[in-house]
């Protein structure tokens, strides 16, 4: 794997790890009540989506190892360009239901051959 491609995966790994750390032990009510937590979570998703978009442009085969990469990129675009319509419940749901799979897939891609 080229170093540039690995860097994008490491960026995703780091951002997803931060996101998991930010929400650890938190409930929906905690998330809803904490503007800083919501902003931090959205920022990490923006980083993840941008890194995936860059990786997809450079190595389409590698990014196929992330099952929902197109949806993640679209989610990033929604957060950036549709910020006025961001549904906090959707972001929370993605954190709870999709983040663990993303982290597993990225970790698997980063394993040496």
C-alpha positions in Angstrom: 0.0 0.0 0.0 1.3 3.4 -0.9 2.1 5.7 2.0 -0.3 8.3 0.8 -3.2 5.8 0.8 -2.2 4.6 4.2 -2.2 8.1 5.5 -5.9 8.5 4.6 -6.7 5.3 6.4 -4.8 6.4 9.4 -6.7 9.7 9.4 -9.9 7.8 9.3 -8.7 5.5 12.1 -7.7 8.5 14.3 -10.9 10.5 13.7 -13.1 7.4 14.3 -11.2 6.6 17.4 -11.7 10.2 18.7 -15.3 10.0 17.9 -15.7 6.7 19.8 -13.9 8.3 22.7 -16.1 11.4 22.7 -19.3 9.4 22.9 -18.1 6.7 25.2 -20.5 6.4 28.2 -22.8 9.1 26.7 -26.5 8.8 26.0 -28.7 10.4 23.4 -29.8 12.9 26.0 -26.2 13.7 26.8 -25.5 14.2 23.1 -28.6 16.3 22.5 -27.8 18.6 25.4 -24.1 19.2 24.6 -23.5 21.5 21.6 -19.7 21.0 21.9 -20.1 17.2 21.7 -22.4 17.5 18.7 -19.9 19.8 17.0 -17.0 17.5 17.8 -18.8 14.5 16.5 -19.8 16.2 13.3 -16.2 17.4 12.7 -14.8 13.9 13.0 -17.3 12.7 10.5 -16.3 15.5 8.2 -12.7 14.4 8.4 -13.6 10.7 7.9 -15.7 11.6 4.8 -13.1 13.8 3.3 -10.3 11.2 3.8 -12.5 8.6 2.2 -13.3 10.9 -0.8 -9.6 11.6 -1.3 -8.8 7.9 -1.0 -11.6 7.0 -3.5 -10.0 9.4 -6.0 -6.6 7.8 -5.6 -7.3 4.1 -5.0 -10.8 2.9 -5.9 -9.9 -0.7 -5.2 -8.7 0.0 -1.7 -11.7 2.1 -0.7 -14.0 -0.8 -1.7 -12.8 -2.5 1.5 -15.1 0.0 3.4 -18.6 -1.2 2.8 -20.5 2.1 3.0 -17.8 4.5 1.8 -20.1 6.2 -0.7 -22.7 6.8 2.0 -20.1 8.1 4.4 -18.8 10.6 1.8 -22.4 11.7 1.1 -22.9 12.1 4.9 -19.8 14.3 5.0 -21.3 16.4 2.2 -24.5 16.7 4.1 -22.7 17.9 7.2 -20.7 20.4 5.3 -23.2 21.7 2.7 -26.5 21.0 4.4 -25.5 22.0 7.8 -28.8 23.8 8.4 -30.7 20.5 8.0 -28.4 18.3 10.0 -30.6 15.9 12.1 -28.8 15.3 15.4 -30.7 12.0 15.8 -29.3 10.8 12.5 -25.7 11.7 13.5 -26.2 9.9 16.9 -27.7 6.9 15.1 -24.7 6.7 12.7 -22.3 6.9 15.7 -24.1 4.0 17.4 -24.8 1.8 14.5 -22.2 2.4 11.8 -19.0 3.6 13.5 -18.0 0.2 14.9 -18.1 -1.4 11.5 -16.2 1.4 9.9 -13.5 1.1 12.6 -13.2 -2.6 12.1 -12.9 -2.3 8.3 -10.3 0.4 8.5 -8.3 -1.5 11.0 -8.4 -4.6 8.7 -7.2 -2.6 5.7 -4.3 -1.3 7.8 -3.1 -4.8 8.8 0.1 -5.7 7.1 -0.3 -8.3 4.3 
